[in-house]
Amino acid sequence: MYNDAERNSNIPGTPDSTEKTYFPYEQVILSEWMALSAGWTIPSESEIVVEYLEREGWCTSDEIEDMLLGFDVRALVFAAAEVLHREGELKSSGLPVGTLSSPTIYLHSTGAFNQVYVVTLPAPFSSCTSQDLQILARLPKLGRNCIPPSKIDSVVATMTFARQCRGLPVPRIFAWNAHYDINHNPVGSPYILMEFVSGVSLEDYWTRLCSQPRSSNQERKKEAIIAACAQFHARLCEPLILHPRNDHMLGSLYFDWLQVDRNSQDMADPECYRMGPLAPGFDALRKRQCYSSQLDPVGPAEDLRTLWRTCLRKELETIKKIGLGMPRKTSGHGDYGAFAEGGRKEMEPEGGRHHMDELAKSLSVGMGNLVERTLSTSSGIDVSLLRPCLSMDDWAFRNIIIDPSTLTIRAVVDWDDVYVLPFLLSGRYPEDLCPTHGDSASGVNTSDQSDDWDFIPKDEEMLVMPFPLPDVLKKGCSISPEPGKTESHEHILGWLQLNERIECTIWRGVYREKMAALDPRFSFGIIVEVGDAAELQFWEFWEISQEAMKVQRLLLYGWRKWVDYSRFIEGYTEGHTKLSNSLLEYH
């Protein structure tokens, strides 16, 4: 655990403790925005996307269409300029927004669920600086009305809390608007305006490191990166301290506006935040909207038992109401929004309606047993493992910005999948240490995903390469092999994938060691009875946590995910369980 003196020193790149506290606000731009920005030269959304695709070296009509979100670019640029004016950057010029040089905007990056734009205001906007001013605008890619306003509100509150109350490296949030309706938001899409953080993507940096010939210097850099990630992870898992009424609650963070007003907008005060209903991440929202299975708000809950049982009850009510029909999928990023606006479209599932009804009954019973037996197991563990903390469900290098000269974390930028859950659910490795290109043991690929959990990688037993480096990968060799010495693509790919699995197995071990050194709860272990034969096995914290994470994933995503994992769930239908109800020994 950390004391206050150690808090910021453990995470290089965290906000300065002397930084002025600030108050992010839900923005409604001036009604005269169109007239005030009439003199600006602003590109269209399609021009911005084409420029990005050409810059990245790939551009097709399908790619352009998939990346068009349908928002008003001019309104977004004006919103960014207005924020900087409000923050005092432009007030000293004595000139209103819209009277100086045209701002510029370009697409910075695109992911599965968000696109990030950079708005730059030329130096003449401000008389007190000779530098251009930049701000990031983050817009979701999901279909229209897929994201409830409360979700955006929760993301902003969580990021502000992490930065202001925990001192974690999180971009400063200036303003946001959570609505699609142009009457409330002329941009026509939810957006978050935040600080531009310089640096490089850890995903890109790590990929370059792994593509270089192995050396002691390269390995030292990797270990420094693993250490920085472990430090951030451990800080995230510190027990949450809010107002006493919220200290032991589970769900998602929101602003407590009454306390904000009382505290003169001091966002470093934990009492400015409250616990509210669990706000599912964008992937869960998308899948649920696709299958018309939106989960009614759940939480805040006083413990994991209440949270899971409520999620299960509401999911079973949904299944009873709509069944397990499968919707048709159309094309483009707006697929899922179409179901909300146009109604639920079904096709007859394989095996007929009777088969789906039987499957629904089987999955319902199995999930009920799985929840209860996992809860029974967790009820006997040390109480410190049940303390609420921030739990990040999308822990990946692509969301981390680092300083390449010091290898310190400058910012973690994606907080869409952060919840307040028990420490028990914190046993997640960075996604980049969990390769998903195949199981070296079986290589089986079926439609059922019961053996495929992205947060539970299988350790590679062979920690040295069993066959030599392919000729085409040797330094100085030509990509085209000599006549008579051809190597199949399968051989080369197999070598690369096995090498990655070996490396990731080693680095996961290093990650576990560093996490245990930072927080002794990560070294917790128990002896359990496994299977029908009641065989005794020692389970480390990571194994205990990952069993609970399976249940959390299934409940968060809903019944369609249950279908994907039907073989796993049906294993609990008749009382069979991997874990016994009794824990025999603690360590």
C-alpha positions in Angstrom: 0.0 0.0 0.0 1.1 3.6 -0.5 1.4 6.4 2.0 0.7 10.0 1.1 4.4 10.8 0.7 5.0 8.0 -1.8 1.8 8.6 -3.8 3.0 10.7 -6.7 6.6 9.5 -6.7 5.5 6.0 -7.7 3.9 7.2 -10.9 6.2 9.5 -12.9 4.1 11.8 -15.1 1.3 12.3 -12.6 -0.2 15.8 -12.2 1.7 18.1 -9.9 0.2 18.1 -6.5 0.3 21.9 -6.5 -1.8 22.1 -9.7 -4.8 24.3 -9.4 -8.0 22.3 -9.0 -10.5 22.9 -11.8 -14.1 22.3 -12.6 -15.0 20.5 -15.9 -18.4 21.5 -17.1 -21.2 20.2 -19.4 -20.9 22.5 -22.3 -23.7 24.2 -24.3 -22.0 26.4 -26.9 -23.2 29.9 -27.7 -26.4 30.0 -29.8 -24.5 32.5 -32.2 -21.8 29.9 -32.9 -22.6 29.6 -36.6 -22.4 33.4 -37.2 -19.3 33.9 -35.0 -17.4 31.2 -36.9 -18.6 32.2 -40.4 -15.2 33.5 -41.3 -13.4 30.3 -40.5 -12.3 27.9 -43.2 -13.2 24.5 -41.7 -12.9 21.2 -43.7 -15.8 18.8 -44.0 -15.8 15.6 -42.1 -15.1 13.5 -45.2 -12.1 15.7 -46.1 -10.7 15.1 -42.6 -11.2 11.4 -42.9 -9.6 11.2 -46.3 -6.6 13.2 -45.1 -6.2 10.8 -42.2 -6.4 7.7 -44.4 -4.0 9.1 -46.9 -1.6 10.0 -44.1 -1.8 6.4 -42.8 -1.3 5.0 -46.2 -4.7 3.3 -46.8 -7.9 4.7 -48.3 -10.9 3.0 -49.8 -14.5 4.2 -50.1 -15.6 1.6 -47.5 -13.1 2.8 -45.0 -14.2 6.4 -45.5 -17.9 5.5 -45.0 -17.2 3.5 -41.8 -15.3 6.4 -40.2 -17.9 9.1 -40.9 -19.7 9.8 -37.7 -22.1 12.5 -39.1 -21.2 15.3 -36.6 -21.0 19.1 -37.3 -17.2 19.8 -37.6 -17.7 23.6 -37.4 -19.7 23.3 -34.2 -17.0 21.0 -32.6 -14.2 23.5 -33.5 -16.2 26.3 -32.1 -16.8 24.3 -28.9 -13.0 23.8 -28.5 -12.3 27.5 -29.1 -14.9 28.5 -26.6 -13.4 26.2 -23.9 -10.0 27.7 -24.3 -11.5 31.2 -24.1 -13.4 30.2 -20.9 -10.2 28.8 -19.4 -8.5 32.2 -19.7 -6.2 31.4 -22.6 -8.0 33.9 -24.9 -9.6 36.3 -22.5 -6.5 38.4 -22.3 -6.7 39.2 -26.0 -9.9 41.2 -25.4 -11.3 39.7 -28.6 -14.3 37.3 -28.8 -14.1 33.8 -30.1 -14.5 33.7 -33.9 -12.8 37.0 -34.7 -9.3 35.8 -35.4 -7.5 33.2 -37.6 -9.2 30.0 -38.5 -8.6 27.0 -36.2 -7.5 23.8 -37.8 -8.7 20.3 -37.1 -7.4 16.8 -38.0 -8.1 13.2 -37.1 -5.5 12.1 -34.6 -6.5 8.4 -34.1 -9.3 6.0 -34.5 -10.1 2.9 -32.5 -12.9 0.4 -32.1 -15.2 2.7 -30.2 -13.8 6.3 -30.4 -12.2 8.8 -32.8 -9.9 11.5 -31.5 -9.5 14.8 -33.2 -7.0 17.6 -32.5 -8.2 21.2 -32.7 -5.4 23.8 -33.0 -5.9 27.5 -32.4 -3.2 29.6 -34.0 -1.0 31.7 -31.8 -2.7 35.0 -32.7 -5.7 33.8 -30.7 -3.8 34.8 -27.6 -1.7 37.9 -26.9 0.0 36.2 -24.0 1.6 33.3 -25.8 3.5 32.7 -29.0 2.5 29.1 -29.2 -0.4 27.4 -30.9 -3.0 26.1 -28.5 -4.3 22.5 -28.9 -7.1 20.5 -27.4 -8.3 17.0 -28.0 -11.9 16.2 -29.0 -13.0 12.6 -28.4 -16.2 11.3 -30.1 -17.8 7.8 -29.8 -18.1 5.7 -33.0 -21.2 3.9 -31.8 -24.6 4.3 -33.6 -26.8 7.2 -32.8 -28.4 7.1 -29.3 -26.5 4.0 -28.4 -24.8 5.8 -25.4 -27.0 7.1 -22.6 -25.9 10.6 -21.4 -25.2 9.1 -17.9 -22.4 7.0 -19.4 -20.5 10.0 -20.7 -21.1 11.8 -17.4 -19.7 8.8 -15.5 -16.5 8.6 -17.7 -15.8 12.3 -17.1 -16.4 12.0 -13.4 -14.1 8.9 -13.2 -11.3 10.6 -15.1 -11.6 13.8 -13.0 -11.6 11.7 -9.8 -8.5 9.7 -10.9 -6.6 12.8 -11.7 -7.7 15.1 -8.9 -8.1 12.7 -6.0 -5.7 10.0 -6.9 -3.0 12.0 -8.7 -2.9 9.5 -11.6 -1.7 10.5 -15.0 -5.0 11.3 -16.7 -5.7 14.0 -19.3 -7.4 17.1 -17.9 -11.1 17.2 -18.9 -12.2 20.7 -19.9 -15.8 20.2 -21.0 -18.2 17.6 -22.4 -21.6 17.2 -23.9 -23.3 13.9 -23.6 -26.2 14.4 -26.0 -27.0 13.5 -29.6 -29.9 15.9 -29.9 -28.8 19.1 -31.8 -31.2 21.1 -29.6 -28.9 20.3 -26.7 -25.7 19.8 -28.6 -25.1 21.5 -32.1 -22.2 19.1 -32.7 -24.8 16.3 -33.1 -22.6 13.7 -31.2 -21.5 13.3 -27.6 -17.9 14.6 -27.2 -15.3 15.1 -24.5 -12.8 18.0 -24.8 -9.6 17.2 -23.0 -5.9 18.2 -22.7 -3.5 17.2 -25.4 -0.8 15.1 -23.9 2.4 14.8 -25.9 4.3 11.5 -26.1 4.1 8.2 -28.0 1.7 5.3 -27.9 3.0 2.5 -25.7 1.5 0.0 -28.1 3.6 1.4 -30.9 6.7 1.6 -28.7 6.4 -1.9 -27.4 5.8 -3.3 -30.9 9.0 -1.6 -32.1 10.9 -3.0 -29.2 9.7 -6.5 -29.8 10.6 -6.3 -33.5 14.2 -5.5 -32.8 17.0 -8.1 -32.2 17.0 -9.1 -28.5 19.6 -7.3 -26.4 20.2 -6.4 -22.8 19.3 -2.8 -23.4 16.0 -3.8 -25.1 15.1 -6.1 -22.2 15.9 -3.4 -19.6 13.5 -1.1 -21.5 10.8 -3.7 -21.5 11.2 -4.3 -17.7 11.0 -0.5 -17.1 7.7 -0.5 -19.0 6.3 -3.4 -17.1 7.3 -1.8 -13.9 5.6 1.5 -14.8 2.4 -0.4 -15.8 2.5 -2.3 -12.5 2.8 0.9 -10.5 -0.2 2.4 -12.2 -2.2 -0.8 -11.8 -1.4 -0.9 -8.1 -2.4 2.7 -7.6 -5.7 2.1 -9.4 -6.4 -0.8 -6.9 -6.0 1.3 -3.7 -9.2 1.2 -1.6 -11.6 3.9 -2.7 -12.3 6.7 -0.2 -15.4 8.8 -0.9 -18.0 10.2 1.3 -18.8 7.7 4.2 -22.2 7.0 2.6 -20.4 5.7 -0.5 -17.3 4.1 0.8 -18.4 0.5 0.4 -20.7 0.8 -2.6 -20.1 -0.8 -6.0 -21.1 0.6 -9.4 -19.8 3.6 -11.3 -18.6 7.1 -10.3 -20.6 10.3 -11.0 -20.3 13.9 -9.8 -22.3 14.8 -6.7 -23.4 18.2 -7.9 -24.8 19.3 -4.5 -21.4 18.6 -2.9 -19.6 20.3 -5.8 -21.5 23.5 -5.1 -21.0 23.3 -1.4 -17.3 22.8 -1.8 -16.8 25.7 -4.2 -16.1 23.3 -7.0 -13.0 21.8 -5.4 -12.8 18.7 -7.5 -9.9 17.3 -5.4 -12.4 16.7 -2.6 -13.6 13.0 -2.7 -17.0 14.2 -1.4 -17.6 15.8 -4.8 -18.3 12.3 -6.2 -20.9 9.8 -5.6 -21.6 6.1 -6.4 -24.3 5.5 -9.0 -25.6 2.7 -11.2 -23.1 0.5 -13.1 -22.4 2.2 -16.5 -21.4 -0.5 -19.0 -18.6 0.2 -21.4 -19.1 0.9 -25.1 -18.5 -2.7 -26.3 -21.2 -4.0 -23.9 -23.5 -1.2 -24.9 -23.1 -2.0 -28.6 -23.7 -5.7 -28.2 -26.7 -5.2 -26.0 -28.3 -2.7 -28.4 -27.7 -5.0 -31.3 -29.7 -7.7 -29.5 -32.3 -5.4 -27.9 -31.2 -6.5 -24.5 -30.5 -3.3 -22.7 -29.9 -3.9 -19.0 -31.9 -1.6 -16.7 -29.7 0.4 -14.3 -28.1 -1.8 -11.6 -26.6 -0.3 -8.5 -25.1 1.2 -6.6 -24.9 -2.0 -4.7 -23.6 -2.5 -1.1 -21.6 -5.7 -2.0 -20.8 -8.1 -4.8 -23.5 -10.5 -3.9 -26.2 -7.8 -4.3 -24.7 -6.5 -7.6 -24.4 -9.9 -9.2 -27.8 -11.1 -8.1 -29.5 -7.9 -9.3 -27.7 -8.2 -12.7 -28.8 -11.8 -13.0 -32.4 -11.2 -12.0 -32.8 -8.4 -14.5 -31.1 -10.4 -17.3 -33.4 -13.3 -16.7 -36.4 -10.9 -16.9 -35.1 -9.8 -20.2 -34.7 -13.3 -21.5 -38.3 -14.2 -20.4 -39.6 -11.1 -22.2 -37.8 -11.2 -25.5 -36.3 -14.7 -25.7 -33.0 -15.5 -27.4 -33.7 -14.5 -31.0 -30.7 -13.5 -33.2 -30.8 -10.2 -35.0 -29.6 -9.6 -38.5 -26.5 -7.5 -38.9 -26.2 -4.8 -41.5 -23.1 -2.9 -42.4 -21.1 0.1 -41.1 -20.4 1.5 -37.7 -24.1 2.4 -37.2 -25.3 -1.2 -37.3 -26.3 -1.3 -33.7 -28.1 2.1 -33.6 -30.4 0.9 -36.4 -31.9 -1.7 -34.1 -32.9 1.0 -31.6 -34.5 3.2 -34.2 -36.0 0.6 -36.5 -37.0 -2.1 -34.1 -35.6 -5.6 -33.4 -35.0 -7.6 -36.5 -34.9 -11.4 -36.1 -34.0 -14.4 -38.1 -35.0 -17.9 -37.1 -32.1 -19.4 -35.1 -30.6 -22.8 -36.1 -32.5 -25.6 -34.4 -35.7 -23.6 -34.3 -37.5 -21.7 -31.6 -37.9 -24.7 -29.3 -34.2 -25.2 -29.3 -33.6 -21.6 -28.3 -36.2 -21.9 -25.5 -34.5 -24.9 -24.1 -31.1 -23.2 -24.4 -32.5 -20.2 -22.5 -33.7 -22.4 -19.7 -30.4 -24.2 -19.5 -28.3 -21.0 -19.5 -30.5 -19.4 -16.9 -30.0 -22.3 -14.5 -26.3 -22.5 -15.2 -25.7 -18.8 -14.7 -27.7 -18.9 -11.4 -25.5 -21.8 -10.1 -22.3 -20.1 -11.4 -23.1 -16.8 -9.7 -24.0 -18.5 -6.4 -21.0 -20.8 -6.2 -18.6 -18.0 -7.1 -20.1 -15.9 -4.4 -19.9 -18.7 -2.0 -16.2 -19.1 -2.8 -15.5 -15.4 -2.5 -17.3 -15.1 0.8 -14.5 -16.8 2.7 -11.6 -14.7 1.5 -9.8 -12.0 3.3 -12.0 -8.9 3.7 -9.3 -6.7 2.1 -9.9 -8.4 -1.2 -13.5 -7.2 -1.2 -12.7 -3.5 -0.7 -14.0 -1.4 -3.5 -11.5 0.1 -5.9 -11.2 1.4 -9.5 -11.3 -1.6 -11.8 -10.1 -1.1 -15.5 -11.7 -3.6 -17.9 -9.7 -2.3 -20.9 -6.1 -2.4 -19.6 -4.1 -2.2 -22.8 -0.9 -0.5 -24.1 -2.9 1.3 -26.9 -4.5 3.4 -24.1 -1.2 4.5 -22.6 0.9 7.5 -23.6 4.6 7.3 -22.5 7.6 9.6 -22.6 10.1 7.6 -24.8 13.1 9.2 -23.2 12.2 8.2 -19.6 9.7 5.3 -20.3 7.3 6.8 -17.8 3.6 7.0 -18.2 2.4 10.4 -19.3 -1.3 9.6 -19.5 -3.8 6.7 -19.6 -6.5 8.0 -22.0 -9.4 5.6 -22.2 -11.6 5.3 -19.1 -14.8 4.0 -20.8 -14.5 0.6 -19.1 -13.6 1.6 -15.5 -15.9 0.6 -12.7 -15.9 0.6 -8.9 -15.7 -3.1 -8.0 -14.1 -5.3 -5.3 -10.3 -5.7 -5.5 -11.0 -9.3 -6.1 -11.7 -8.4 -9.8 -8.4 -6.7 -10.3 -6.4 -9.7 -11.5 -6.0 -8.5 -15.1 -2.8 -8.4 -17.1 -2.2 -5.7 -19.7 -3.9 -7.0 -22.9 -0.6 -6.9 -24.8 0.8 -9.6 -22.5 -2.1 -12.0 -23.5 -1.7 -13.0 -27.2 -4.9 -14.4 -28.7 -3.7 -15.9 -31.9 -4.1 -19.5 -30.9 -3.8 -22.1 -28.1 -0.5 -23.9 -28.5 -1.9 -27.0 -26.8 -4.9 -27.7 -29.0 -5.2 -25.2 -31.7 -8.9 -25.9 -31.7 -11.1 -23.1 -33.1 -14.9 -23.5 -32.6 -17.8 -21.2 -32.5 -18.2 -21.8 -28.8 -15.8 -19.6 -26.8 -15.9 -21.4 -23.5 -12.1 -22.0 -23.5 -11.4 -18.5 -24.9 -11.2 -15.7 -22.2 -9.0 -12.8 -23.4 -8.0 -12.0 -19.8 -6.9 -15.6 -19.0 -3.9 -16.5 -21.2 -2.4 -19.9 -21.1 1.2 -20.0 -20.0 3.6 -21.5 -22.6 5.3 -24.5 -21.1 8.3 -24.3 -23.4 10.3 -21.2 -22.4 13.0 -21.8 -25.1 12.4 -22.0 -28.8 12.0 -25.7 -29.9 13.1 -25.0 -33.5 15.5 -22.5 -35.1 14.9 -19.0 -36.4 13.5 -19.1 -39.9 16.0 -18.1 -42.5 13.9 -15.1 -43.7 13.9 -13.6 -40.2 17.7 -13.9 -39.7 19.6 -10.6 -39.8 21.0 -9.8 -43.2 19.0 -12.5 -45.0 16.9 -11.8 -48.0 13.2 -12.0 -47.7 13.3 -14.2 -50.8 14.9 -17.5 -49.8 17.5 -19.2 -52.0 16.2 -21.8 -54.5 15.5 -25.1 -52.8 15.3 -23.5 -49.4 11.7 -22.2 -49.3 10.0 -21.9 -46.0 6.2 -21.9 -45.7 4.3 -19.0 -44.4 2.9 -21.3 -41.7 6.4 -22.2 -40.4 7.4 -18.5 -40.2 4.1 -17.4 -38.6 4.2 -20.4 -36.2 7.7 -19.4 -35.1 6.7 -15.8 -34.5 3.5 -16.7 -32.6 5.3 -19.2 -30.4 8.1 -16.8 -29.7 5.5 -14.2 -28.7 3.7 -16.6 -26.3 7.0 -17.5 -24.7 7.9 -13.9 -24.2 4.5 -13.0 -22.8 4.6 -15.9 -20.4 7.9 -14.6 -19.0 6.7 -11.0 -18.7 3.4 -12.0 -17.1 5.5 -13.6 -14.4 7.5 -10.4 -14.0 4.3 -8.4 -13.8 2.9 -10.7 -11.0 6.1 -10.3 -9.0 6.0 -6.5 -9.3 2.4 -6.3 -8.4 2.9 -8.5 -5.3 5.8 -6.2 -4.2 3.6 -3.1 -4.6 0.5 -4.6 -2.9 0.7 -7.8 -0.7 -2.9 -8.6 -1.6 -1.7 -9.7 -5.1 0.2 -12.5 -3.3 -2.9 -13.9 -1.6 -3.6 -17.6 -2.1 -6.0 -20.3 -1.0 -6.3 -24.1 -1.1 -9.5 -25.2 -2.8 -11.3 -28.4 -3.6 -11.5 -28.8 -7.4 -14.0 -30.9 -9.4 -16.2 -33.8 -8.4 -13.2 -35.7 -6.9 -12.5 -32.8 -4.5 -8.9 -32.7 -5.4 -6.9 -30.1 -3.3 -5.2 -27.4 -5.3 -3.4 -24.2 -4.4 -4.7 -21.2 -6.2 -2.9 -17.9 -6.4 -4.8 -14.5 -6.4 -4.7 -14.3 -10.2 -6.5 -17.6 -10.6 -9.1 -16.7 -7.9 -9.6 -13.3 -9.5 -10.0 -14.6 -13.1 -12.8 -17.0 -12.0 -14.7 -14.0 -10.6 -13.9 -12.0 -13.7 -15.6 -14.6 -15.9 -18.9 -14.0 -14.0 -18.5 -10.2 -14.1 -18.0 -10.4 -17.9 -21.0 -12.6 -18.5 -23.3 -10.5 -16.4 -22.1 -7.2 -17.9 -22.5 -8.3 -21.5 -25.7 -10.2 -21.1 -27.4 -13.3 -22.5 -25.8 -13.0 -26.0 -22.4 -13.5 -24.3 -24.0 -16.5 -22.4 -24.7 -18.1 -25.8 -21.1 -17.7 -26.8 -20.0 -19.4 -23.6 -22.9 -21.9 -23.4 -20.7 -25.0 -22.9 -18.9 -23.4 -19.9 -22.2 -22.2 -18.3 -24.1 -25.5 -18.9 -21.3 -27.2 -16.9 -23.0 -25.7 -13.9 -26.5 -26.7 -14.8 -26.7 -29.9 -12.8 -24.6 -28.7 -9.8 -21.2 -29.5 -11.2 -18.7 -26.8 -10.3 -15.0 -26.3 -10.5 -14.8 -24.8 -7.0 -16.2 -26.2 -3.8 -18.3 -24.2 -1.4 -15.7 -24.4 1.3 -12.2 -22.8 1.5 -9.9 -25.0 3.5 -6.8 -22.9 4.2 -5.5 -19.3 3.8 -2.0 -18.0 3.0 
